Amino acid sequence: MVAEGFEPVRDAFVRNFEVLGDRGAAVAVYRDGRKVVDLWGGTRDADGAEPWSEDTAQIVRSATKGVAAAVPLLLHQRGLLDLDAPVGAYWPEFKAGGKERILVRDLLAHRAGVPALDRALTATEAADGVSGPRAVAAQQPFWEPGTGHGYHAQTYSWLLSELVLRLTGRTLGCVLAEDIAEPLGLDFWIGLPEAEAGRVGRVAAVEPPEGAGTLRTRPRRNVSEAYADPGSLTRRAFAAIDPLPDENDAAYRAAELPASNGIGTARALARFYAATVGVVEDGARIFTPATTGLAAREHSSGPDRVLVVNTRFGAGYMLHGPASPLLSPASFGHPGRGGSLAFADPEAGIGFGYVTNALARSVTADPRAQALVRALGSVL
């Protein structure tokens, strides 16, 4: 479905398959609480032939972080969580190693200084709900907390999940399901229920096709070197789980890792973000205007000690920079390494979601997602 006037988004979506190598994908857009784009195509599995159906869901990697961040912000909105309180006030063990002054706000804005671990966790340890929180609580910071920021690619899972558990007695995935996803009717899970496993497609790494031209992504040399260096903070942050889990494994998908293993539809992501900035079709809303402003307000900016580029973060969300002129400065959201992207633009009343099963090398600026954003910008 494409509402009148939004046809350029459909054209860009088609071109992603014809030119940019998409195998199976979906995109959805809400404007002013009303769904205006809902498209899907290709195959359910990146390495298969079964068609992508209307309710096919996919793992969205780090785009999970933006949905997960709504849980502590919702608790703050309810008066249950003070963002300016030390994390140790809720989680006493976290004070170890010189972390007693780290604030809840620092966790959300990637300023806690613990993006990596002295010993990486196995996939089993990462998912057991105990080893990860214990490891980050004991970890000494890699820089003085609050003096800079660096993307907590994997440790974000255990920082947020344990904070929410200590505060509510429920897991983050449970709070998400009961307090956000169910009321909004979202097909999105952190901790995939067994009953939903049959609708989730397989993901696979892909190379950009020849002929993609200037839209092919080539990391800067210093970024490539950082990822290649086993001793760099960049490499260690992304390898906090080693070896990396099989993202198609049922046990991994059933675990709760709020940094990386959220599973859902593009429609759910678009509706979620629409509900963070306004009222969606049936009258539901997640955030008050004050909380929306908090999500979009800059908390961290400048050189990222992990990603080795300049980044900006609000309270749990990546913020678009000057290189995204088609989005308002108030926009906030999160990409997923390999392609997925979801965000809200409060000024335009937009909620946007894109998911794919063809995982490319991109980290924050996948050419397929950017093509869709440009098309949407041309409409707006």
N, C-alpha and C positions, 0 to 999 in steps of 0.2 A: 504494500500500500504506500502510495506517495501522494500527499495532498498537493493540490494545484499550487504551482510556484516553486515546489521543491524538486522538480525534475532533474536539475543539475546534480543532486546527490545521487539519484539513481544512475545517471550517466557515469559518474565517477566510480560508483560501485561496480558497474559492468566492466569499466576499463581496468579495474583492479584485477579482474580475472583474465582479461584479454592481454594485458601488458605487464602487470606487476606481479604475477605469479600466485595470486590467491587460489586456493584449492577448495576451501569451504569457509564461508564467512557470513556474518550478519551485521547489519547496522540499523539503528533505530534513533529517532530524534523526537523529542517532545518540545513544543513551544507553547508557552503560557498555559501549561498544564494539559495540553491536548496533543495526542500523538499525531505527528505529521509525516513520519517516515518509518516504515517497518519492512525491511527487505532481508532476504536470505537467499543463498545460492551455493552451488557447488556440491561437494560431497561431505557427508557426515564425518568421515575419517579422512585425515590428510593423505593416508596411504591406501584408501579404499575407493569403492565405486557407489556405495549406497547414497542416495540423494540426502542432502541436508533438509530436514523437515522443519515445520513451523516452530516446534518446541525443542529443537536440538540445542543443547547447552555445551559449553566448552570451558576448560580451565583458562583463567585470565591472568595468571601469574601476578605481577605486582600491582595490577589494577585492583587487586583484592584490597590493597592498603587503604584506598580511598573509601571503600565500603566499611572496612573494619574501623576506620577512624570515627565513623559516625556513632559508634557505641560509646566511647568515652565522652564524646561531645554531647550525646544525648543524656548521659549521666550527669554531666556538668549542667546542662540545661535544666535538669530536674532538681538541682541543688545538692546532689549526692557526691560530687567530685569537684575539688578545688584545683584548678589548673596551676595555681601558684603555690600549692603545697608541695613539700618534698615528697618524692616517690616513697621514701622510707617511712613516711607517716602512715601509709597504707600497707607497705611491704617492708618490714624492718630489716630483713636479710639483705636488701638491696643497698644498704648503707655501706657495705664492705668495700674495701679498696679505694676509699676516698670519694665515694659517690653520695655522701650524705646530703650534699647541697643540690643535687640534681632535682629539678622540678618536673611535675607531670607535663607541663608545657614543653619542656626540653625533649621528652620522649616523642611527643607528637611532631616536633619540628626537627628531628634528627640531630639534636644538639647534645645527646647524652654521652657521647664519646666512647660507646661500646658497640661499634658496627661489626666487630670481629671477635673471635674467641681464641684464647691461647691454644686450645685443643678443639679441633672441629668435631662436631657430633655426627654420629652415623644417622642414617635415615630413620632407623628405629628409635634412637634416642631423641631425635628432633620431634618425633610425633608422639612421644609417650606422655607429654604434659607435665613432666617433672624435671627431666634432665636439662632442657633448654632454660627454664626459669632459674634453676640452680646455677647453671653455668654463667648466665649474664649477671646474676646477683653477686657471684664471686669475682667476676672479671674486673681487673683494674682498667680505668679509662685509657684510651690511646691518646687523648689530649685533655687538657683541663676542661672539664664540662662547662658549657656556656660560653666558651671563648671562640668557638667556630662550629661548623656543622659538617656532617658527612653522612651520606646515605646509608641507613641501617638496612641493608638489603634483606638479610635473613633474620637478624636478631630482633627486628621489629616485631616478629611473631611472638616471641616469648616476653618481650617487654610489655606489650599491650595485653596479651592474654592473661598474664599473671596479675597485672594491675586490676583488670576487670574481675577476675576470679576472687581476689582478696576483698574487693569492695562489695561484690554482689552475691558471692557464693555460687554463681553460675558461670559457665564458660562463655567466652566472647561469642562463639558460634551459636550458643543457646540464646543469649540476649538478642543477637541479630535476628535469629529465626522468630523468636516470640514477640519482640518489641518493634521490629522494623519490617522484616520480610513478610510475615503473615498479615499484619494489618494493611500493608501496601499491595499484597498479592504479587510478591516478587519471586520469580524462579531464580534464586541466588542462595548459595550455601557456602559456609566455611565449615567443612565437615559434611561431606556428601552423604545423605541418607541412602541406605541400601536400596530403598524403593525407587530412587531416582537414577540409579546407576545406569540403567539401560538406555537413557536418553542422551548420555554424554558421549561425544565423539572422541576419537583418538587424535592427539596432536603429534606433529613431527617437525623436525628442523628442515628447512628448505634453503636453497641458495636463490638469490634474486636472478630472474631470467635474463638472458642476453637480450638487449634491445630496450631495457628499462631506462637507458640513457641517464640523464642528470638526476633522475629520481632514485637511482641506486645509492645506498648509504655507504660511505667510506669513513670509518672513524678516523679522527685526527691521530697523528703519529704518537703523541704523548699518551693519548687514551689507549691506543692499541698496546703500547709498551707496558702500561700499567696493568692491563688485563693479562698480559703474557708473563709478567714477573711474579713468580710464586711467593716472593717475600713482600710484595706491595700490599698496602692496606686495601686497595681495590680488589685484588685477587682474593685476599683473605676474607673480605666481607662477603663476597659472593660464594665463597667456599666454606662458610661456617657450617654447612652440611656437606660432608665429603665421605664417599662419592655422592654426587648429586642424585636425588631420587628419580625414579622412573615416574614421570608425570601421568602415565597411563595405568599405573598400578592401582588396583582397587584399595589397598590399604593406605596408600599415600593420599588418595582422594577422600577417604573417609576421615583422615586426621584433621585436626584444626590447626592450621598455620596461617594466621591472619596477614602475614607478609606476602604469601605466595600461592596458596592453593585454593582460592575461591573459585567456584564454578557457577556459571549462570548464563543467561541469554543476553543478547544486546538489548532486547526490549526491557529486561529487568534493570540493567545498568542505566538506561536512559530514563526510565521511570523513577528510579532511585534518585538520580541527580535532579530531576525535575522537582521532586518532593523536598529537596534540600533548599530550593530557592522560591517555592511557591506552592500553591494548591493544585494537585493533579485532578484528573477528571471526576473522580468520585468523592472529592472533598478531603482527601488525605494529605497530610503534610508531615515532614520529619522535624525540620528546624524552625525555630522562631527567627525573625529577622536578625536578632542579636547574634544568634549562633551562626547564621549564614555569614554575617560579617566577620565573626571570629575565624571561620574556616578560610576565608579569603584574605584575611589580614596577614601581611608579611611578618614572619617570625625569624626566618633565616634567609640570607641571600649572600651571593658572592661565591668564591672558590669552594667547591665541594671537595673535601679531603678524600672521598672515596671515588666519586665519579670523575674527578679530575677535569671538570668543566664548571662553569658558573651555574648554580641552581638556586631556585627560590622555593621556600616552603611556607605554607600557612600552618594552622593547627591540624596537622595530619594530611595535608593535601599539597601536591605540587602546584605551583602557580605558574601561569604562562608568562614568558618573558617578552621583551621587545621584538623577538623574532616571530611572534605570533600576532601580527597586526590585525587579523580578522576577528580576534577575540578581545573582549573588553578587559581592562586591567583587573576587574573584579572576578574574573573566571578562576575556577579551581577544579582540580580533578586528579587523575593519576593514570599514567600509561602502564602497560605491562611489557616487560622485556620480550621482544619477539613480534609485537604487533598490536595487541589490544589497547584500547584507549576509552576512557570515559571521563566526562567532565560536565560542569554546570557553568553557564554564563548568566549571572543574575540580571545583568542589564538588558540582555536580549530575551530573557525568559527561557533559556535553552537547557535541556537535558540531553546528553549525547552518549551513545554507547556503540562500540564496535568490537566484535570478537572474531577471531580467526583460528583455524587449526593448523595453519602453515606458519611456523615460527621462524622468523628471519633473524638476522644478526643485530637488528636495531635494539637500542636500549630505551631512548626517550623520544625518538622522532621517526617512527616507521613511515615510509613513503606512502603506503596504502591508507593508513589512518590520516596522514596529512593531506592526501588528495581529497578525502571526504570532508575534512575540515575546511579546505579551501572552497570546495563546492558549496558547502553550507554558508560560508562567509559571503559568497557571491550572491546568494539568495537574500541574506539579511541586509 
